[in-house]
Amino acid sequence: MEICFIIMRNATYIGKGVGKKLMQDIDNATRSVKIISPFLAPFLIKKLINLHNRDIYVELITTDDIEDYQRDKEKNIHKLIIQQKHTNEKARLTRKRMKTARLIVFLLVFLLAGFIVWHIYNAKEVQTIRHITLIMSIGVLIGWFLSVKIKNKRIFTYSYKQLFPFKVFFSPKSYYDSYTYFHSKMYIIND
C-alpha cells in the first residue's frame, strides 16, 4: 500500500484527491516545476511541454518507462527532444552535378543504342557495332557508378537538443535486479 501526500507551506494533503490537487498546482505554476518520477503519463508530458512554452522552468528526472500506452505512437521522451536538420550546401551542389553527369551519360548510351539499331538495320560493318557496344557498356558502368555515388552522398546532418533539462535512467529488467531503480516521486513547484 502506498501512502500519497503533498506537503505545502500552508497545508498537507493526504489520500484521495492528492493527484488532482497536484495537477492543479502544476497548472498554476508561475516560476518552475521540477519532477522526479519513474513513470509519467502522456498527459503529464503534455503539461510539461505547455509549461515550457509558457516560459516556466521545467526540469525532469525519470526512467525509460515513460511511453505512450498505445504501441503505435512514438515514445513520450521523443516529444522532449528537438531534431534539427542541417544541409551541407557543398555536398548538395556536388550531388546535383553528379545527377546531371549521370543524365548526360545515360542520354549518350541511349543515342548509341539507337545508332546501333540503325547500323544493324542498314547492315553496316559488324566491327563498328562492336566498338559502339563496348563504348555503350562503359557508359552504362559509368552511369551505374554515378548512381551509387549519388545514393551515398550525404547532404543532411542532424543534431539534437532537449526541449528542457531532463535526465533518463534506464530501468533494470526486473525491479529487484539493481539498486539504481527508483520508485520515489517528487514534485517541486515554484521552488
KOLGULO-381401 format. One record per atom (N, C-alpha, C): residue number from 1; y, x, z; atom name; residue in one letter. Coordinates in steps of 0.001 Angstrom, whole numbers, plus 500000, padded with zeros to 6 digits. Layout:
N
     n        Y        X        Z   atom   res
   NUM        Y        X        Z     CA     A
...
This chain:
191
     n        Y        X        Z   atom   res
     1   498817   500844   500000      N     M
     1   500000   500000   500000     CA     M
     1   501237   500882   500000      C     M
     2   502164   500576   499135      N     E
     2   503369   501360   499000     CA     E
     2   504539   500586   499603      C     E
     3   505319   501250   500408      N     I
     3   506496   500626   501012     CA     I
     3   507707   501029   500184      C     I
     4   508456   500033   499731      N     C
     4   509644   500277   498929     CA     C
     4   510871   499988   499776      C     C
     5   511803   500907   499722      N     F
     5   513051   500652   500421     CA     F
     5   514178   501418   499753      C     F
     6   515372   500913   499935      N     I
     6   516579   501562   499431     CA     I
     6   517495   501795   500622      C     I
     7   517947   503010   500740      N     I
     7   518902   503327   501797     CA     I
     7   520262   503510   501148      C     I
     8   521226   502741   501614      N     M
     8   522581   502840   501094     CA     M
     8   523509   503114   502264      C     M
     9   524755   503366   501972      N     R
     9   525718   503653   503030     CA     R
     9   525844   502488   504016      C     R
    10   525830   501257   503477      N     N
    10   526106   500102   504325     CA     N
    10   524864   499313   504704      C     N
    11   523738   499500   503975      N     A
    11   522581   498647   504240     CA     A
    11   521302   499335   503799      C     A
    12   520184   498833   504320      N     T
    12   518862   499292   503913     CA     T
    12   518104   498079   503393      C     T
    13   517516   498200   502194      N     Y
    13   516765   497115   501594     CA     Y
    13   515288   497477   501625      C     Y
    14   514458   496566   502126      N     I
    14   513021   496801   502231     CA     I
    14   512274   495613   501631      C     I
    15   511161   495916   500891      N     G
    15   510271   494860   500419     CA     G
    15   510687   494250   499107      C     G
    16   510423   492926   498983      N     K
    16   510687   492215   497734     CA     K
    16   512172   492250   497394      C     K
    17   512443   492319   496115      N     G
    17   513829   492313   495658     CA     G
    17   514467   493691   495607      C     G
    18   513749   494702   496084      N     V
    18   514321   496049   496085     CA     V
    18   514569   496520   494657      C     V
    19   513607   496277   493758      N     G
    19   513758   496699   492365     CA     G
    19   514944   496044   491697      C     G
    20   515131   494759   491964      N     K
    20   516256   494037   491378     CA     K
    20   517581   494619   491873      C     K
    21   517639   494907   493170      N     K
    21   518852   495499   493743     CA     K
    21   519102   496893   493155      C     K
    22   518033   497652   492970      N     L
    22   518163   498989   492395     CA     L
    22   518719   498906   490964      C     L
    23   518198   497975   490164      N     M
    23   518682   497818   488792     CA     M
    23   520149   497390   488764      C     M
    24   520548   496550   489716      N     Q
    24   521967   496158   489805     CA     Q
    24   522824   497380   490122      C     Q
    25   522353   498196   491063      N     D
    25   523111   499393   491434     CA     D
    25   523217   500369   490252      C     D
    26   522132   500499   489488      N     I
    26   522169   501374   488313     CA     I
    26   523151   500815   487289      C     I
    27   523098   499502   487049      N     D
    27   524025   498878   486093     CA     D
    27   525481   499045   486524      C     D
    28   525727   499062   487828      N     N
    28   527093   499145   488348     CA     N
    28   527551   500573   488617      C     N
    29   526759   501567   488229      N     A
    29   527135   502968   488465     CA     A
    29   528453   503278   487761      C     A
    30   529282   504076   488416      N     T
    30   530581   504433   487847     CA     T
    30   530711   505925   487572      C     T
    31   529919   506778   488267      N     R
    31   530043   508235   488084     CA     R
    31   528758   508885   487587      C     R
    32   527642   508600   488291      N     S
    32   526412   509311   487941     CA     S
    32   525174   508540   488375      C     S
    33   524073   508828   487693      N     V
    33   522751   508314   488055     CA     V
    33   521776   509465   487874      C     V
    34   521093   509806   488966      N     K
    34   520090   510872   488929     CA     K
    34   518765   510263   489372      C     K
    35   517727   510474   488559      N     I
    35   516450   509823   488835     CA     I
    35   515322   510849   488828      C     I
    36   514452   510719   489831      N     I
    36   513181   511432   489854     CA     I
    36   512116   510345   489934      C     I
    37   511281   510257   488880      N     S
    37   510248   509236   488856     CA     S
    37   509173   509642   487853      C     S
    38   507893   509520   488239      N     P
    38   506836   509905   487300     CA     P
    38   506653   508912   486156      C     P
    39   507030   507666   486368      N     F
    39   506858   506636   485341     CA     F
    39   508177   505918   485136      C     F
    40   508526   505691   483886      N     L
    40   509739   504942   483579     CA     L
    40   509413   503892   482536      C     L
    41   509792   502679   482809      N     A
    41   509577   501586   481865     CA     A
    41   510569   501721   480715      C     A
    42   510220   501204   479536      N     P
    42   511127   501291   478386     CA     P
    42   512519   500711   478667      C     P
    43   512591   499631   479444      N     F
    43   513908   499037   479708     CA     F
    43   514786   499980   480522      C     F
    44   514175   500818   481386      N     L
    44   514970   501761   482175     CA     L
    44   515499   502893   481293      C     L
    45   514719   503326   480339      N     I
    45   515201   504340   479393     CA     I
    45   516405   503795   478637      C     I
    46   516335   502526   478214      N     K
    46   517470   501913   477518     CA     K
    46   518697   501876   478424      C     K
    47   518484   501559   479710      N     K
    47   519597   501538   480664     CA     K
    47   520230   502918   480781      C     K
    48   519388   503960   480850      N     L
    48   519905   505325   480985     CA     L
    48   520703   505734   479739      C     L
    49   520217   505354   478577      N     I
    49   520944   505654   477339     CA     I
    49   522279   504915   477326      C     I
    50   522286   503652   477747      N     N
    50   523542   502892   477822     CA     N
    50   524511   503515   478810      C     N
    51   523999   503977   479957      N     L
    51   524870   504646   480926     CA     L
    51   525492   505895   480312      C     L
    52   524674   506678   479643      N     H
    52   525181   507891   478988     CA     H
    52   526265   507528   477971      C     H
    53   526043   506469   477206      N     N
    53   527032   506037   476218     CA     N
    53   528316   505538   476862      C     N
    54   528244   505133   478138      N     R
    54   529451   504720   478886     CA     R
    54   530085   505912   479600      C     R
    55   529665   507142   479262      N     D
    55   530186   508382   479855     CA     D
    55   529886   508516   481337      C     D
    56   528760   507972   481747      N     I
    56   528291   508150   483123     CA     I
    56   527252   509266   483096      C     I
    57   527390   510228   483997      N     Y
    57   526495   511382   484024     CA     Y
    57   525089   510917   484417      C     Y
    58   524096   511283   483586      N     V
    58   522704   510898   483827     CA     V
    58   521859   512160   483870      C     V
    59   520961   512204   484836      N     E
    59   520026   513318   484953     CA     E
    59   518669   512735   485317      C     E
    60   517592   513309   484763      N     L
    60   516268   512725   484920     CA     L
    60   515215   513803   485106      C     L
    61   514295   513564   486038      N     I
    61   513085   514376   486190     CA     I
    61   511930   513389   486168      C     I
    62   510964   513628   485258      N     T
    62   509864   512694   485102     CA     T
    62   508613   513432   484641      C     T
    63   507584   512662   484275      N     T
    63   506365   513240   483721     CA     T
    63   506212   512777   482279      C     T
    64   505207   513297   481602      N     D
    64   504987   512926   480208     CA     D
    64   504332   511559   480069      C     D
    65   504189   510829   481155      N     D
    65   503601   509496   481105     CA     D
    65   504609   508419   480726      C     D
    66   505866   508792   480476      N     I
    66   506832   507762   480104     CA     I
    66   506693   507486   478618      C     I
    67   506099   506369   478298      N     E
    67   505991   505968   476905     CA     E
    67   505956   504454   476811      C     E
    68   506262   503976   475630      N     D
    68   506227   502534   475419     CA     D
    68   504814   502019   475633      C     D
    69   504725   500780   476037      N     Y
    69   503426   500200   476317     CA     Y
    69   502770   499656   475055      C     Y
    70   503461   499753   473930      N     Q
    70   502890   499355   472644     CA     Q
    70   502575   500632   471881      C     Q
    71   501356   500798   471476      N     R
    71   500901   502058   470877     CA     R
    71   501564   502392   469548      C     R
    72   502082   501401   468837      N     D
    72   502654   501652   467518     CA     D
    72   504048   502269   467567      C     D
    73   504683   502225   468699      N     K
    73   506059   502682   468786     CA     K
    73   506126   504127   469245      C     K
    74   507298   504745   469026      N     E
    74   507472   506124   469447     CA     E
    74   507597   506204   470969      C     E
    75   507330   507367   471503      N     K
    75   507420   507555   472945     CA     K
    75   508871   507444   473401      C     K
    76   509055   506943   474599      N     N
    76   510395   506810   475166     CA     N
    76   511129   508142   475193      C     N
    77   510403   509207   475496      N     I
    77   511047   510515   475623     CA     I
    77   511703   510911   474303      C     I
    78   511170   510445   473171      N     H
    78   511752   510779   471872     CA     H
    78   513134   510163   471703      C     H
    79   513399   509074   472392      N     K
    79   514719   508444   472315     CA     K
    79   515778   509293   473022      C     K
    80   515327   510225   473854      N     L
    80   516248   511070   474610     CA     L
    80   516486   512416   473938      C     L
    81   515892   512615   472762      N     I
    81   516035   513872   472029     CA     I
    81   516726   513585   470703      C     I
    82   517767   514342   470424      N     I
    82   518533   514161   469195     CA     I
    82   518129   515250   468209      C     I
    83   517687   514833   467024      N     Q
    83   517311   515774   465976     CA     Q
    83   518493   515950   465036      C     Q
    84   518856   517198   464769      N     Q
    84   519942   517481   463843     CA     Q
    84   519365   518208   462629      C     Q
    85   519706   517720   461453      N     K
    85   519209   518275   460198     CA     K
    85   520291   519171   459593      C     K
    86   519907   520392   459212      N     H
    86   520844   521349   458630     CA     H
    86   520382   521704   457218      C     H
    87   521315   521752   456262      N     T
    87   520992   522067   454877     CA     T
    87   521410   523500   454567      C     T
    88   520476   524272   454011      N     N
    88   520759   525626   453550     CA     N
    88   521222   525498   452096      C     N
    89   522525   525611   451870      N     E
    89   523103   525389   450538     CA     E
    89   522587   526401   449519      C     E
    90   522443   527658   449935      N     K
    90   521956   528684   449018     CA     K
    90   520533   528340   448548      C     K
    91   519682   527924   449483      N     A
    91   518305   527542   449136     CA     A
    91   518299   526286   448260      C     A
    92   519201   525355   448529      N     R
    92   519280   524129   447720     CA     R
    92   519653   524458   446280      C     R
    93   520629   525361   446099      N     L
    93   521040   525752   444747     CA     L
    93   519936   526526   444025      C     L
    94   519243   527397   444756      N     T
    94   518118   528143   444169     CA     T
    94   517035   527183   443716      C     T
    95   516729   526194   444540      N     R
    95   515702   525207   444185     CA     R
    95   516131   524402   442952      C     R
    96   517407   524059   442886      N     K
    96   517911   523307   441738     CA     K
    96   517771   524134   440457      C     K
    97   518079   525431   440529      N     R
    97   517937   526312   439359     CA     R
    97   516471   526432   438943      C     R
    98   515576   526531   439916      N     M
    98   514152   526625   439600     CA     M
    98   513658   525345   438927      C     M
    99   514159   524193   439363      N     K
    99   513775   522929   438720     CA     K
    99   514256   522891   437274      C     K
   100   515463   523390   437041      N     T
   100   515991   523434   435674     CA     T
   100   515150   524373   434814      C     T
   101   514806   525550   435350      N     A
   101   513976   526511   434611     CA     A
   101   512613   525910   434296      C     A
   102   512027   525216   435256      N     R
   102   510718   524580   435033     CA     R
   102   510812   523534   433927      C     R
   103   511881   522756   433936      N     L
   103   512073   521737   432901     CA     L
   103   512163   522390   431517      C     L
   104   512924   523490   431403      N     I
   104   513062   524196   430122     CA     I
   104   511710   524741   429659      C     I
   105   510944   525337   430606      N     V
   105   509622   525883   430263     CA     V
   105   508709   524771   429757      C     V
   106   508669   523644   430449      N     F
   106   507791   522556   430018     CA     F
   106   508249   521944   428684      C     F
   107   509554   521892   428439      N     L
   107   510038   521421   427137     CA     L
   107   509602   522360   426016      C     L
   108   509677   523677   426275      N     L
   108   509224   524651   425276     CA     L
   108   507723   524511   425022      C     L
   109   506945   524308   426097      N     V
   109   505500   524114   425952     CA     V
   109   505240   522868   425106      C     V
   110   505971   521808   425378      N     F
   110   505811   520567   424616     CA     F
   110   506151   520784   423138      C     F
   111   507229   521518   422873      N     L
   111   507611   521810   421486     CA     L
   111   506554   522661   420795      C     L
   112   506028   523644   421518      N     L
   112   504971   524485   420946     CA     L
   112   503717   523665   420656      C     L
   113   503390   522746   421526      N     A
   113   502231   521875   421297     CA     A
   113   502454   521033   420046      C     A
   114   503650   520530   419867      N     G
   114   503986   519773   418663     CA     G
   114   503884   520639   417416      C     G
   115   504338   521901   417540      N     F
   115   504268   522824   416421     CA     F
   115   502811   523107   416046      C     F
   116   501940   523243   417063      N     I
   116   500517   523485   416807     CA     I
   116   499910   522287   416070      C     I
   117   500217   521079   416549      N     V
   117   499691   519878   415892     CA     V
   117   500166   519836   414447      C     V
   118   501428   520134   414222      N     W
   118   501973   520144   412868     CA     W
   118   501277   521207   412015      C     W
   119   501075   522394   412635      N     H
   119   500439   523513   411946     CA     H
   119   498999   523158   411562      C     H
   120   498269   522515   412494      N     I
   120   496884   522123   412210     CA     I
   120   496857   521071   411110      C     I
   121   497774   520153   411154      N     Y
   121   497827   519077   410159     CA     Y
   121   498053   519648   408758      C     Y
   122   498879   520673   408689      N     N
   122   499172   521288   407391     CA     N
   122   498191   522398   407032      C     N
   123   497175   522633   407892      N     A
   123   496099   523606   407644     CA     A
   123   496634   524994   407353      C     A
   124   497515   525467   408205      N     K
   124   498061   526814   408051     CA     K
   124   497112   527810   408697      C     K
   125   497571   529011   408864      N     E
   125   496754   530095   409408     CA     E
   125   496283   529801   410825      C     E
   126   495018   530093   411090      N     V
   126   494429   529916   412417     CA     V
   126   494975   530967   413381      C     V
   127   495271   532168   412874      N     Q
   127   495784   533262   413718     CA     Q
   127   497117   532861   414360      C     Q
   128   497962   532212   413628      N     T
   128   499259   531770   414149     CA     T
   128   499045   530727   415254      C     T
   129   498098   529848   415065      N     I
   129   497804   528815   416061     CA     I
   129   497316   529458   417353      C     I
   130   496488   530513   417236      N     R
   130   496003   531218   418439     CA     R
   130   497153   531847   419205      C     R
   131   498069   532469   418517      N     H
   131   499213   533113   419178     CA     H
   131   500093   532077   419891      C     H
   132   500339   530987   419200      N     I
   132   501170   529928   419793     CA     I
   132   500456   529309   421000      C     I
   133   499131   529148   420903      N     T
   133   498359   528599   422024     CA     T
   133   498421   529542   423221      C     T
   134   498354   530849   422987      N     L
   134   498467   531838   424067     CA     L
   134   499846   531753   424731      C     L
   135   500886   531699   423912      N     I
   135   502250   531584   424444     CA     I
   135   502396   530284   425237      C     I
   136   501827   529205   424701      N     M
   136   501891   527911   425387     CA     M
   136   501171   527968   426736      C     M
   137   500027   528626   426812      N     S
   137   499274   528769   428071     CA     S
   137   500076   529557   429098      C     S
   138   500727   530614   428633      N     I
   138   501582   531392   429541     CA     I
   138   502722   530516   430051      C     I
   139   503298   529685   429183      N     G
   139   504361   528764   429589     CA     G
   139   503884   527774   430645      C     G
   140   502664   527256   430475      N     V
   140   502105   526323   431470     CA     V
   140   501927   527038   432802      C     V
   141   501439   528276   432784      N     L
   141   501280   529049   434038     CA     L
   141   502627   529301   434710      C     L
   142   503633   529649   433917      N     I
   142   504970   529866   434481     CA     I
   142   505497   528573   435089      C     I
   143   505305   527451   434382      N     G
   143   505735   526147   434914     CA     G
   143   505019   525801   436206      C     G
   144   503712   526070   436261      N     W
   144   502938   525807   437485     CA     W
   144   503441   526698   438620      C     W
   145   503693   527986   438326      N     F
   145   504199   528915   439335     CA     F
   145   505547   528429   439879      C     F
   146   506429   527994   438983      N     L
   146   507731   527471   439423     CA     L
   146   507562   526215   440279      C     L
   147   506604   525355   439926      N     S
   147   506353   524141   440722     CA     S
   147   505935   524501   442141      C     S
   148   505072   525503   442274      N     V
   148   504633   525941   443607     CA     V
   148   505815   526513   444387      C     V
   149   506650   527331   443728      N     K
   149   507821   527921   444397     CA     K
   149   508809   526836   444832      C     K
   150   508989   525831   443981      N     I
   150   509903   524728   444313     CA     I
   150   509387   523971   445524      C     I
   151   508087   523694   445535      N     K
   151   507491   522943   446646     CA     K
   151   507634   523701   447965      C     K
   152   507503   525023   447926      N     N
   152   507539   525827   449153     CA     N
   152   508940   526265   449560      C     N
   153   509937   525976   448745      N     K
   153   511317   526366   449070     CA     K
   153   511863   525458   450158      C     K
   154   512166   526018   451309      N     R
   154   512683   525254   452441     CA     R
   154   514194   525120   452343      C     R
   155   514642   523895   452310      N     I
   155   516075   523622   452209     CA     I
   155   516638   523194   453560      C     I
   156   515825   522480   454337      N     F
   156   516305   521915   455592     CA     F
   156   515697   522638   456789      C     F
   157   516492   522783   457819      N     T
   157   516011   523227   459123     CA     T
   157   516464   522179   460134      C     T
   158   515802   522165   461261      N     Y
   158   516099   521155   462263     CA     Y
   158   516337   521823   463614      C     Y
   159   517261   521256   464355      N     S
   159   517467   521688   465737     CA     S
   159   517459   520429   466605      C     S
   160   517203   520637   467865      N     Y
   160   517052   519512   468778     CA     Y
   160   517891   519743   470021      C     Y
   161   518425   518655   470553      N     K
   161   519142   518744   471825     CA     K
   161   518865   517478   472622      C     K
   162   519054   517587   473920      N     Q
   162   518811   516458   474806     CA     Q
   162   520040   515556   474833      C     Q
   163   519791   514254   474882      N     L
   163   520876   513292   474993     CA     L
   163   521628   513510   476305      C     L
   164   520875   513713   477367      N     F
   164   521414   514075   478676     CA     F
   164   520381   514977   479348      C     F
   165   520754   515692   480423      N     P
   165   519806   516632   481040     CA     P
   165   518562   515921   481583      C     P
   166   517398   516407   481192      N     F
   166   516153   515891   481754     CA     F
   166   515094   516974   481744      C     F
   167   514146   516826   482620      N     K
   167   513017   517751   482739     CA     K
   167   511757   516906   482754      C     K
   168   510757   517307   481963      N     V
   168   509498   516571   481878     CA     V
   168   508377   517482   482354      C     V
   169   507643   517021   483357      N     F
   169   506469   517739   483830     CA     F
   169   505236   517096   483211      C     F
   170   504300   517913   482781      N     F
   170   503066   517377   482211     CA     F
   170   502144   516951   483327      C     F
   171   501600   515749   483179      N     S
   171   500712   515190   484190     CA     S
   171   499334   515823   484072      C     S
   172   498682   516064   485198      N     P
   172   497296   516537   485134     CA     P
   172   496400   515414   484606      C     P
   173   495198   515773   484183      N     K
   173   494280   514765   483628     CA     K
   173   493871   513744   484679      C     K
   174   493843   514153   485894      N     S
   174   493491   513260   486991     CA     S
   174   494526   513450   488087      C     S
   175   494734   512420   488868      N     Y
   175   495729   512515   489935     CA     Y
   175   495373   513599   490955      C     Y
   176   494120   513951   491050      N     Y
   176   493678   514889   492069     CA     Y
   176   493481   516298   491528      C     Y
   177   493741   516519   490230      N     D
   177   493499   517827   489620     CA     D
   177   494504   518887   490030      C     D
   178   495695   518502   490345      N     S
   178   496724   519505   490560     CA     S
   178   497699   519058   491641      C     S
   179   498176   520018   492371      N     Y
   179   499166   519707   493409     CA     Y
   179   500556   519537   492792      C     Y
   180   500710   519806   491469      N     T
   180   502017   519664   490837     CA     T
   180   502334   518211   490483      C     T
   181   501348   517331   490552      N     Y
   181   501595   515933   490241     CA     Y
   181   502498   515337   491308      C     Y
   182   503512   514625   490885      N     F
   182   504369   513964   491869     CA     F
   182   504383   512470   491628      C     F
   183   504466   511734   492705      N     H
   183   504476   510282   492629     CA     H
   183   505734   509709   493277      C     H
   184   506505   510547   493888      N     S
   184   507737   510094   494561     CA     S
   184   508746   509597   493544      C     S
   185   509569   508670   494006      N     K
   185   510640   508142   493158     CA     K
   185   511929   508228   493950      C     K
   186   512950   508762   493298      N     M
   186   514244   508888   493955     CA     M
   186   515334   508539   492965      C     M
   187   516267   507714   493391      N     Y
   187   517377   507315   492555     CA     Y
   187   518648   507626   493332      C     Y
   188   519495   508463   492767      N     I
   188   520781   508796   493397     CA     I
   188   521865   508246   492488      C     I
   189   522612   507303   492993      N     I
   189   523616   506616   492194     CA     I
   189   524988   506923   492777      C     I
   190   525897   507380   491919      N     N
   190   527265   507764   492330     CA     N
   190   527241   508778   493467      C     N
   191   526296   509694   493422      N     D
   191   526121   510762   494410     CA     D
   191   525912   510209   495801      C     D
